Amino acid sequence: MKIGPPARHVRVEEVDGDLVLFDTEHHQVFELNPTASDVWRLATGEFDEGEIVELLARAYGVAPEAIAADVGHVLTEFRERGLFEAPAP
Amino acid sequence: MTRRTVERTYEIVGVPIRVTADDDAVEPLLDRVCGDLDPSSDDPVVTISIRSEGEGYRVWVDDTVRSDLLAFDQSFMKAMSLLHEQTMEHCALWAVHAGVVSRGGSVLAMPGKSGTGKSTLVAACVAAGWGYVSDEALAFDDDTMEVVAYPKPIWIDRRATRLVGVPQESLAVTPSRYKYPVTPADLGGVVARGPLRLRAVVVPERTPDTAGPELVPMRRAELVTVLLRHTFKRTREPETKFERAVAVARRIDGYRLSFSTTKDAVEILDGVLS
């Protein structure tokens, strides 16, 4: 399943390379650490979770298994907080 | 017994507010607690009144009663709470809940929850020579970063007053036996005047097990969250506030300070603005 794209009610700002998300519906702010920022940048609706892990592992020069759990955790957080567009019915 | 009406109008972070009472016993308390606020000759935007009623007192905001029937000291504390509430309600500046001190016109703000030792830290900074800006709110224009002092007293408990060296006789006039209003003068300090510019935000955290104080730079993304979390009226125009918080975070430095003793914390804060 493709991940993303970001929900329309989420505003994004980049500050010193880190992303800050603002949920305009619930008035909540999320500051993302560097890894979570990279995950968010790839959550465009173009890639599935495995592809995101692969892309990041290549960029970081590590084995996919080394980051898969962290990426999965971040994606779960994003989903649970309603930061992605709802999948089409 | 004849009671004289007491009336004072203050300008607090640009907001003219009047406090009145129909009992002149309020006067020494008011002069103690609000003595560092600027007087105002403008028409007030709101009036807070302490009115006697039978055996007690009620507190009003304009024509609206805002308290139960209270004892005298309680009514005064309620009035001070409403004074702050109304100041924030009408303040056109961006206001962040924080202790605020300055040095050489540069301002350091310490946002934090109650119980983090923020007020004691502010008092200790003032005793160490920092200018006093506020123990309540960082009020500033985020275009110019100019800060306006909000010098209500620092409310600390008896133990903290001893820790920061407040002469105990200064505590005689108080509406509370739990927390005492301490002024910069009690600490041998002064209210910061003149142009003040916001330079840094430090989030203090008292951690009894820490060996020594530790000052860690904060990511600017984290600073955005800190600013918004402690902003008064943050649910009004939230998107605008988000944009403004991002802009401010790009212009100032942020730190986390963990400390176990106030004295150590003050020493390490000296380096933040240098």
Interface residues (C-beta under 8 A of the other chain):
Chain A: R11 E13 V15 D16 D18 L19 V20 F22 T24 H27 V29 F30 E31 L32 N33
Chain B: R219 R220 A221 E222 L223 V224 T225 L228 R229 R234 T235 P238 E239 F242 E243 V246 A249 R250
